[in-house]
Amino acid sequence: MRKGAIFDADGTLLDSMFIWDTISGRLGHHLLSLNKINANN
């Protein structure tokens, strides 16, 4: 049974910025394909 968890929100334990860059890029492309956001912004 787990009694706790460690969260690393600021990247001090693990450098995860490349993951967030990838996610934001994919989400942006997906929203553009659905015409949910304006490409000129």
SERO-4910 file (N, C-alpha, C, O; in steps of 0.05 Angstrom, whole numbers):
BEGIN
 pado doro    nc1    nc2    nc3   cac1   cac2   cac3    cc1    cc2    cc3    oc1    oc2    oc3
  Met    A     17    -24      0      0      0      0     18     25      0     36     27     16
  Arg    A     12     43    -18     27     68    -19     16     88      1     -8     91      4
  Lys    A     34    102     15     26    121     35     33    150     27     26    168     43
  Gly    A     46    154      4     53    181     -3     62    182    -32     64    162    -46
  Ala    A     66    206    -41     75    211    -69     93    235    -69     91    253    -52
  Ile    A    111    235    -89    128    258    -93    121    272   -119    120    259   -140
  Phe    A    115    297   -118    108    313   -142    131    332   -148    141    346   -130
  Asp    A    139    333   -173    161    351   -181    150    371   -202    152    366   -226
  Ala    A    138    392   -192    125    412   -210    144    432   -222    138    444   -243
  Asp    A    167    436   -210    185    457   -219    210    446   -233    227    462   -241
  Gly    A    213    420   -236    235    408   -250    261    405   -234    282    402   -246
  Thr    A    259    406   -208    284    404   -192    293    375   -190    317    370   -187
  Leu    A    275    356   -192    283    328   -190    287    315   -218    304    298   -222
  Leu    A    271    324   -237    272    312   -264    267    335   -284    247    350   -281
  Asp    A    283    336   -304    280    356   -325    259    346   -344    264    329   -361
  Ser    A    234    357   -342    212    348   -358    201    369   -378    180    366   -389
  Met    A    217    390   -382    207    412   -400    203    402   -429    185    411   -442
  Phe    A    219    383   -438    216    373   -465    189    359   -468    177    359   -490
  Ile    A    179    347   -447    153    333   -448    131    354   -451    112    350   -467
  Trp    A    132    375   -435    111    396   -436    112    411   -463     91    418   -473
  Asp    A    136    415   -474    138    428   -501    124    410   -522    110    420   -539
  Thr    A    129    384   -520    116    365   -539     86    365   -536     72    366   -556
  Ile    A     76    364   -511     48    364   -506     34    389   -516     14    388   -530
  Ser    A     46    412   -510     34    438   -519     34    440   -549     15    450   -561
  Gly    A     55    430   -563     56    431   -592     35    413   -604     22    421   -623
  Arg    A     32    389   -594     12    371   -604    -17    381   -599    -34    379   -616
  Leu    A    -21    393   -575    -47    403   -569    -54    427   -588    -77    429   -597
  Gly    A    -35    444   -593    -39    467   -611    -46    458   -639    -64    468   -651
  His    A    -31    438   -649    -37    427   -676    -65    414   -677    -79    417   -696
  His    A    -72    400   -655    -98    388   -654   -121    408   -654   -140    405   -669
  Leu    A   -117    429   -638   -138    450   -637   -140    465   -664   -162    473   -672
  Leu    A   -117    470   -677   -118    482   -703   -133    465   -723   -148    475   -740
  Ser    A   -129    439   -722   -143    421   -740   -173    421   -735   -188    415   -754
  Leu    A   -181    427   -711   -209    428   -704   -221    456   -708   -245    460   -703
  Asn    A   -204    475   -717   -212    503   -720   -222    515   -693   -240    531   -693
  Lys    A   -209    507   -671   -217    517   -644   -200    542   -637   -209    557   -620
  Ile    A   -177    546   -650   -161    570   -645   -153    582   -672   -153    569   -692
  Asn    A   -147    608   -671   -140    622   -695   -110    620   -699    -94    624   -680
  Ala    A   -101    613   -723    -73    608   -729    -57    634   -728    -32    633   -727
  Asn    A    -70    657   -730    -56    683   -730    -49    693   -702    -35    713   -700
  Asn    A    -58    680   -681    -52    688   -654    -25    679   -645    -17    684   -622
***
